[in-house]
Amino acid sequence: MLAFILFSTVLTFVLPSGSYDRIKNPETGRVTVVENSYQQIDAPGVSFFETILAIPEGIILRADVIALILLIGGCFYVIEKTGALKEGIEYIARVFKNHGEIALILVSLMFLTGGALSGLQEEIIAMTVVLIYLASRLGYNAYVALAISYGSAVIGSAFSPINPFAIGVAMQETDLEYLSGSGFRLIVMGIAFIVWMIIVIRYANRNRIAIPDEDSNTKATMSINTIVIFALLILSFALLIYGILKLDWGFNEMTAEFFILGILAGLIGKLGIGGTSEAYIEGFKEMTFAAMIIGFASSISIILEKGMIIDTIIYGLFTPMQYLPKSLSAISMMISQAILHFPVPSYSGQAVLTMPILAPLSDLIGISRQVCVLAYQYGAVMMDILIPTNGGLMAVLAIAGIPFNKWFKFAFSKILIIMGVGAIAIVIAIYIGF
């Protein structure tokens, strides 16, 4: 992370500073980028002290996410201390003992749905340890655990017809009706998920690990306490999705919900007030490194903003597209969105930055704005599986004990295949007049 932070600082001295004009709508408070307004400006590169200062600034900027990670992590640690987590996973492992592929598909489908509905991502951080343990009980390694959870959630987010933080923002910025074109997007999401499952299951079966010795042939059962705790956990996730979609919940509301769940689980699991508190503290300790990684990743975009080179990157990536054929131009949009996601790790923020520029450019080229949004979805959001500036990804990898370079090697070819599905869908969309 420090290497990427330093690299970002160097870029502020290499690339020219520049900026688009922006206007604020007094009624909605939304800030939009003015097309064809880019101009270079004189701005100094980011100093060494400003670089170091960006680290605590990044931590403060993502304080709500860090609180979410600590308290959800504490919640799951409490559940683990009650013994319910292990008992529940043992139950699932025995049920699917000879049907591991079915378990992988079911878990992936759950996370795909979460990603499609609400852009599920940071919430997975605290569940990583549980997912790795479940995968190991089925004979699969940590890479498989992350692929069926984090990977499936990102695919759901990228190909979703309803994700409010991606397609919702992008359609708003391009003056398209929300949920328009949902049928086509839903079909492509189904195809992408099937391809993803084929890739993951093939890898999983080729890289099976030995199942831990505690596996036995005893009948799968769960105690009453465990059943109650898992029922509360399922109810909490249902309430989480409802809160995000209907009640405009943010990270603070999610954090409060899981804090309450942790206390209830501790009391039901007979830890008592003191035992529950101690388990929460231990959970905080386990999640501290992952929480700090979130802040470090955020500092990279802060440095690029201070150096005023993000608009320069946008201008350099998207301006040449007007001279390309339609299909090639649309695919270039997708690739450029993918590259841009490194300095702009927030895909909702990236939609606000790029859609006001790309929408009129699409009109000029003769590409529909729906295709323009597809290129953004399949390019920007999919890169959440690969970019080191994504704090959620880096936190998940930290908990799983997987170095970024090894994860990149594992995921890169697989993501190229999924983006290939997206590219084919874009070309088809152009030819059918989507």
C-alpha positions as CSV (number, residue, x, y, z in Angstrom):
1,M,0.0,0.0,0.0
2,L,2.9,2.4,0.8
3,A,4.3,1.6,-2.6
4,F,1.1,2.6,-4.4
5,I,0.8,5.7,-2.2
6,L,4.3,6.8,-3.3
7,F,3.6,5.9,-6.9
8,S,0.5,8.2,-6.8
9,T,2.7,11.0,-5.4
10,V,5.2,10.6,-8.3
11,L,2.3,10.8,-10.8
12,T,1.4,14.2,-9.5
13,F,4.8,15.4,-10.8
14,V,4.7,13.5,-14.1
15,L,1.2,14.3,-15.3
16,P,0.1,17.8,-16.0
17,S,-2.5,19.2,-13.7
18,G,-5.9,20.0,-15.2
19,S,-9.6,20.5,-14.3
20,Y,-13.1,20.5,-15.8
21,D,-15.5,23.2,-14.8
22,R,-18.3,22.1,-12.5
23,I,-21.7,23.5,-11.6
24,K,-23.9,22.9,-8.7
25,N,-27.7,22.6,-9.0
26,P,-29.1,24.8,-6.2
27,E,-32.3,22.7,-6.0
28,T,-30.8,19.2,-5.7
29,G,-27.3,20.1,-4.5
30,R,-25.7,17.8,-7.2
31,V,-22.4,18.9,-8.8
32,T,-22.1,18.1,-12.5
33,V,-19.1,18.3,-14.8
34,V,-19.3,20.7,-17.7
35,E,-18.5,19.0,-21.1
36,N,-15.6,20.4,-23.2
37,S,-14.4,22.5,-20.3
38,Y,-11.1,20.8,-19.5
39,Q,-8.1,23.0,-19.3
40,Q,-4.6,22.6,-17.9
41,I,-3.7,24.6,-14.8
42,D,-0.6,25.3,-12.8
43,A,-0.5,23.2,-9.6
44,P,2.5,21.9,-7.7
45,G,3.1,18.2,-7.2
46,V,2.1,16.7,-3.8
47,S,5.0,17.1,-1.3
48,F,6.3,14.3,0.9
49,F,4.7,15.8,4.0
50,E,1.3,16.0,2.2
51,T,1.7,12.4,1.2
52,I,2.2,11.3,4.8
53,L,-0.6,13.6,5.9
54,A,-2.9,11.9,3.4
55,I,-2.8,8.6,5.4
56,P,-4.6,9.9,8.5
57,E,-6.8,11.9,6.2
58,G,-7.8,8.7,4.4
59,I,-8.5,7.0,7.7
60,I,-10.7,9.9,8.8
61,L,-12.5,10.0,5.4
62,R,-13.5,6.4,5.8
63,A,-14.3,6.5,9.5
64,D,-17.9,5.2,8.9
65,V,-16.6,2.2,7.0
66,I,-13.9,1.5,9.6
67,A,-16.5,1.6,12.4
68,L,-18.6,-0.8,10.3
69,I,-15.7,-3.2,10.0
70,L,-14.8,-3.1,13.7
71,L,-18.3,-3.6,15.0
72,I,-19.4,-6.2,12.4
73,G,-16.1,-8.0,13.0
74,G,-16.8,-7.9,16.7
75,C,-20.3,-9.2,16.2
76,F,-19.1,-12.3,14.2
77,Y,-16.3,-12.9,16.8
78,V,-19.0,-13.0,19.5
79,I,-21.0,-15.4,17.5
80,E,-17.9,-17.5,17.0
81,K,-17.2,-17.5,20.8
82,T,-20.7,-18.9,21.5
83,G,-19.8,-21.9,19.4
84,A,-22.8,-21.3,17.1
85,L,-20.6,-20.4,14.1
86,K,-18.6,-23.5,14.2
87,E,-21.6,-25.7,14.8
88,G,-23.5,-24.1,12.0
89,I,-20.7,-24.4,9.5
90,E,-20.1,-28.1,10.6
91,Y,-23.8,-28.6,9.9
92,I,-23.6,-27.1,6.4
93,A,-20.4,-28.9,5.7
94,R,-21.9,-32.3,6.5
95,V,-25.1,-31.6,4.6
96,F,-23.0,-30.7,1.4
97,K,-20.2,-33.2,2.2
98,N,-20.5,-34.9,-1.2
99,H,-22.0,-31.9,-3.1
100,G,-19.4,-29.1,-2.7
101,E,-20.2,-27.6,-6.0
102,I,-23.8,-27.1,-5.0
103,A,-22.7,-25.3,-1.9
104,L,-20.4,-23.0,-4.0
105,I,-23.2,-22.1,-6.3
106,L,-25.7,-21.4,-3.5
107,V,-23.2,-19.2,-1.6
108,S,-22.2,-17.4,-4.8
109,L,-25.9,-16.8,-5.7
110,M,-26.5,-15.3,-2.3
111,F,-23.6,-12.8,-2.7
112,L,-24.5,-12.1,-6.3
113,T,-27.9,-11.1,-5.1
114,G,-26.5,-8.9,-2.4
115,G,-24.2,-7.2,-4.9
116,A,-27.0,-6.7,-7.4
117,L,-29.4,-5.2,-4.9
118,S,-27.2,-3.0,-2.7
119,G,-23.6,-3.1,-4.0
120,L,-22.6,-5.5,-1.1
121,Q,-18.9,-5.2,-0.6
122,E,-17.5,-3.8,2.7
123,E,-20.0,-5.9,4.6
124,I,-18.2,-9.1,3.4
125,I,-15.0,-8.1,5.2
126,A,-16.2,-9.3,8.6
127,M,-17.5,-12.5,7.1
128,T,-14.2,-13.5,5.5
129,V,-13.0,-15.7,8.3
130,V,-16.3,-17.6,8.4
131,L,-16.3,-18.1,4.6
132,I,-12.7,-19.4,4.6
133,Y,-13.5,-21.8,7.4
134,L,-16.7,-23.0,5.5
135,A,-14.7,-23.5,2.3
136,S,-11.9,-25.4,4.1
137,R,-14.6,-27.8,5.6
138,L,-15.7,-28.5,2.1
139,G,-12.1,-29.0,0.8
140,Y,-11.5,-25.7,-0.9
141,N,-8.9,-23.0,-0.3
142,A,-9.1,-19.3,0.6
143,Y,-9.1,-18.2,-3.0
144,V,-12.3,-20.1,-3.6
145,A,-13.8,-18.6,-0.5
146,L,-13.2,-15.1,-1.8
147,A,-14.2,-15.9,-5.3
148,I,-17.7,-17.2,-4.3
149,S,-18.2,-14.2,-1.9
150,Y,-16.4,-11.0,-2.8
151,G,-16.0,-12.0,-6.5
152,S,-19.7,-12.9,-6.9
153,A,-20.8,-9.7,-5.1
154,V,-18.7,-7.6,-7.5
155,I,-20.2,-9.4,-10.5
156,G,-23.6,-8.8,-9.1
157,S,-22.8,-5.1,-8.6
158,A,-21.3,-4.7,-12.1
159,F,-24.0,-6.5,-14.1
160,S,-27.0,-5.5,-12.0
161,P,-29.9,-3.7,-13.5
162,I,-30.8,-2.1,-10.2
163,N,-27.7,-1.4,-8.1
164,P,-28.5,2.1,-6.9
165,F,-24.8,3.1,-6.3
166,A,-23.7,2.2,-9.9
167,I,-26.4,2.1,-12.5
168,G,-28.7,4.3,-10.5
169,V,-26.2,7.1,-10.3
170,A,-25.0,6.5,-13.9
171,M,-28.6,6.7,-15.3
172,Q,-29.3,9.8,-13.3
173,E,-26.2,11.5,-14.8
174,T,-27.1,10.5,-18.4
175,D,-30.9,11.4,-18.1
176,L,-32.0,7.8,-18.5
177,E,-35.0,6.4,-16.7
178,Y,-34.0,4.2,-13.8
179,L,-34.5,0.5,-14.5
180,S,-34.8,1.1,-18.2
181,G,-33.1,-1.7,-20.2
182,S,-33.3,-4.0,-17.2
183,G,-34.3,-7.1,-19.3
184,F,-31.1,-7.0,-21.4
185,R,-28.9,-6.4,-18.3
186,L,-30.6,-9.2,-16.4
187,I,-29.9,-11.7,-19.2
188,V,-26.2,-10.6,-19.4
189,M,-25.9,-10.9,-15.6
190,G,-27.2,-14.4,-15.8
191,I,-24.7,-15.3,-18.5
192,A,-21.8,-13.7,-16.6
193,F,-22.7,-15.6,-13.4
194,I,-22.8,-18.9,-15.2
195,V,-19.4,-18.3,-16.8
196,W,-18.0,-17.2,-13.4
197,M,-19.3,-20.3,-11.7
198,I,-17.8,-22.5,-14.4
199,I,-14.4,-20.8,-13.9
200,V,-14.5,-20.9,-10.1
201,I,-15.7,-24.5,-9.8
202,R,-13.1,-25.7,-12.3
203,Y,-10.4,-24.0,-10.3
204,A,-11.8,-25.3,-7.0
205,N,-11.9,-28.9,-8.1
206,R,-8.3,-28.7,-9.5
207,N,-7.0,-27.2,-6.3
208,R,-8.8,-29.1,-3.5
209,I,-7.3,-29.2,-0.1
210,A,-7.5,-31.9,2.7
211,I,-10.5,-31.6,4.9
212,P,-9.6,-31.0,8.5
213,D,-9.4,-34.0,10.8
214,E,-12.4,-33.0,12.9
215,D,-14.7,-34.0,10.1
216,S,-16.9,-36.9,11.1
217,N,-19.8,-39.0,9.8
218,T,-22.1,-38.1,12.7
219,K,-25.5,-36.9,11.9
220,A,-25.7,-33.1,11.1
221,T,-27.6,-31.4,14.0
222,M,-27.7,-27.9,15.6
223,S,-28.7,-26.9,19.1
224,I,-31.6,-24.6,19.9
225,N,-29.3,-21.7,20.8
226,T,-27.4,-22.1,17.4
227,I,-30.7,-22.2,15.5
228,V,-31.9,-19.0,17.3
229,I,-28.6,-17.2,16.7
230,F,-28.6,-18.1,13.0
231,A,-32.2,-17.1,12.6
232,L,-31.3,-13.7,14.1
233,L,-28.4,-13.5,11.6
234,I,-30.6,-14.2,8.6
235,L,-33.2,-11.7,9.9
236,S,-30.4,-9.1,10.3
237,F,-29.3,-9.5,6.7
238,A,-32.9,-9.2,5.5
239,L,-33.4,-6.1,7.5
240,L,-30.1,-4.8,6.1
241,I,-31.2,-5.1,2.5
242,Y,-34.6,-3.6,3.3
243,G,-33.0,-0.7,5.1
244,I,-30.6,0.0,2.2
245,L,-33.3,-0.2,-0.4
246,K,-36.3,1.4,1.4
247,L,-35.0,3.4,4.4
248,D,-31.9,5.0,2.8
249,W,-29.6,3.3,5.3
250,G,-25.9,4.1,5.4
251,F,-22.9,2.5,7.1
252,N,-23.9,3.9,10.5
253,E,-27.3,2.2,10.5
254,M,-25.7,-1.1,9.4
255,T,-23.1,-0.8,12.2
256,A,-25.7,-0.2,14.9
257,E,-27.8,-3.2,13.7
258,F,-24.9,-5.6,13.9
259,F,-23.8,-4.2,17.3
260,I,-27.2,-5.1,18.6
261,L,-27.0,-8.5,17.0
262,G,-23.6,-9.2,18.6
263,I,-25.0,-8.4,22.1
264,L,-28.1,-10.6,21.6
265,A,-26.0,-13.4,20.2
266,G,-23.6,-13.2,23.2
267,L,-26.5,-13.3,25.7
268,I,-28.3,-16.1,23.9
269,G,-25.0,-18.0,23.7
270,K,-24.6,-17.7,27.5
271,L,-21.5,-15.6,27.3
272,G,-23.0,-13.0,29.7
273,I,-22.4,-9.3,29.6
274,G,-18.7,-9.6,30.6
275,G,-18.0,-12.4,28.2
276,T,-19.8,-10.6,25.3
277,S,-17.8,-7.4,26.0
278,E,-14.5,-9.3,26.0
279,A,-15.3,-11.1,22.8
280,Y,-16.2,-7.8,21.1
281,I,-12.8,-6.4,22.2
282,E,-11.0,-9.5,20.7
283,G,-13.0,-9.0,17.5
284,F,-11.8,-5.4,17.3
285,K,-8.2,-6.6,17.6
286,E,-8.7,-9.1,14.8
287,M,-10.2,-6.5,12.4
288,T,-7.8,-3.6,13.2
289,F,-5.4,-4.3,10.3
290,A,-8.2,-4.6,7.8
291,A,-9.7,-1.4,9.0
292,M,-6.4,0.5,8.6
293,I,-6.0,-0.9,5.1
294,I,-9.2,0.9,4.2
295,G,-7.7,4.2,5.3
296,F,-4.5,3.6,3.4
297,A,-6.3,2.8,0.2
298,S,-8.4,6.0,0.5
299,S,-5.2,8.1,0.9
300,I,-4.2,7.3,-2.7
301,S,-7.3,9.0,-4.2
302,I,-6.7,12.0,-1.8
303,I,-3.2,12.4,-3.2
304,L,-4.4,12.3,-6.8
305,E,-7.1,14.9,-6.0
306,K,-4.5,17.2,-4.3
307,G,-2.3,16.9,-7.4
308,M,-5.3,17.7,-9.6
309,I,-4.5,15.0,-12.1
310,I,-7.7,12.9,-12.0
311,D,-9.4,15.2,-14.6
312,T,-6.3,15.0,-16.7
313,I,-6.5,11.2,-16.7
314,I,-10.2,11.4,-17.7
315,Y,-9.4,13.8,-20.5
316,G,-6.6,11.7,-21.8
317,L,-8.6,8.4,-21.7
318,F,-11.8,9.5,-23.3
319,T,-11.1,12.2,-25.8
320,P,-9.5,10.0,-28.5
321,M,-12.7,7.8,-28.6
322,Q,-14.6,10.1,-30.9
323,Y,-12.4,9.1,-33.8
324,L,-13.0,5.3,-33.5
325,P,-15.7,3.1,-35.1
326,K,-18.8,2.6,-32.9
327,S,-18.1,-0.9,-31.5
328,L,-14.4,-0.2,-30.9
329,S,-15.2,3.1,-29.3
330,A,-17.7,1.5,-26.9
331,I,-15.2,-1.2,-25.9
332,S,-12.5,1.5,-25.5
333,M,-14.9,3.2,-23.1
334,M,-15.2,0.1,-21.0
335,I,-11.4,-0.4,-20.9
336,S,-10.9,3.3,-20.1
337,Q,-13.4,3.1,-17.3
338,A,-11.5,0.1,-15.9
339,I,-8.2,2.0,-16.0
340,L,-9.8,5.1,-14.4
341,H,-11.1,3.1,-11.5
342,F,-7.5,2.8,-10.1
343,P,-7.4,6.6,-9.2
344,V,-11.1,6.8,-8.6
345,P,-12.0,3.7,-6.5
346,S,-15.6,4.9,-5.8
347,Y,-17.7,3.7,-8.7
348,S,-20.5,6.0,-7.8
349,G,-18.1,8.9,-7.7
350,Q,-16.7,7.7,-11.1
351,A,-20.1,7.8,-12.6
352,V,-20.5,11.4,-11.5
353,L,-17.1,12.3,-12.9
354,T,-17.4,10.5,-16.3
355,M,-21.0,10.3,-17.4
356,P,-21.5,14.0,-18.0
357,I,-18.5,13.8,-20.3
358,L,-19.3,10.5,-22.0
359,A,-23.0,11.0,-22.5
360,P,-22.6,13.9,-25.1
361,L,-19.6,12.1,-26.5
362,S,-21.7,9.0,-27.1
363,D,-24.3,11.1,-28.9
364,L,-21.6,12.5,-31.1
365,I,-20.3,9.0,-32.0
366,G,-23.7,7.6,-32.5
367,I,-23.8,5.2,-29.5
368,S,-26.8,5.1,-27.3
369,R,-26.5,6.3,-23.7
370,Q,-27.6,2.9,-22.6
371,V,-24.5,1.4,-24.2
372,C,-22.5,4.2,-22.5
373,V,-23.8,3.1,-19.1
374,L,-23.0,-0.6,-20.0
375,A,-19.4,0.3,-20.7
376,Y,-19.2,2.1,-17.3
377,Q,-20.8,-0.8,-15.5
378,Y,-18.7,-3.6,-17.0
379,G,-15.5,-1.6,-16.9
380,A,-15.4,0.4,-13.7
381,V,-17.3,-1.8,-11.2
382,M,-15.7,-5.1,-12.3
383,M,-12.3,-3.7,-11.4
384,D,-13.2,-3.7,-7.8
385,I,-11.9,-7.3,-7.8
386,L,-8.4,-6.1,-8.9
387,I,-7.5,-2.6,-7.9
388,P,-5.3,-2.0,-4.8
389,T,-7.0,1.4,-4.2
390,N,-10.2,-0.5,-3.2
391,G,-10.1,-0.7,0.6
392,G,-12.7,-3.4,0.7
393,L,-10.6,-5.7,-1.4
394,M,-7.4,-5.0,0.4
395,A,-9.1,-5.6,3.8
396,V,-10.5,-8.9,2.6
397,L,-7.1,-10.0,1.3
398,A,-5.5,-9.0,4.6
399,I,-7.9,-11.1,6.7
400,A,-7.5,-14.1,4.3
401,G,-3.7,-13.8,4.4
402,I,-3.4,-13.5,0.6
403,P,-0.7,-11.2,-0.8
404,F,-2.1,-8.8,-3.4
405,N,0.3,-9.9,-6.1
406,K,-0.9,-13.6,-5.7
407,W,-4.5,-12.5,-5.7
408,F,-3.9,-10.4,-8.9
409,K,-2.3,-13.4,-10.6
410,F,-5.3,-15.6,-9.5
411,A,-8.0,-13.1,-10.5
412,F,-6.6,-11.3,-13.6
413,S,-7.3,-13.9,-16.3
414,K,-10.7,-14.7,-14.8
415,I,-11.8,-11.1,-14.8
416,L,-10.6,-10.8,-18.4
417,I,-13.0,-13.5,-19.4
418,I,-15.9,-11.9,-17.5
419,M,-15.1,-8.5,-19.1
420,G,-15.0,-10.3,-22.4
421,V,-18.6,-11.3,-21.8
422,G,-19.3,-7.6,-21.1
423,A,-17.6,-6.6,-24.3
424,I,-19.6,-9.1,-26.4
425,A,-22.8,-7.8,-24.7
426,I,-21.8,-4.2,-25.6
427,V,-21.3,-5.1,-29.3
428,I,-24.6,-6.9,-29.4
429,A,-26.3,-4.0,-27.7
430,I,-25.0,-1.7,-30.4
431,Y,-26.3,-3.9,-33.2
432,I,-29.7,-4.5,-31.8
433,G,-30.2,-0.7,-31.1
434,F,-30.3,-1.1,-27.3
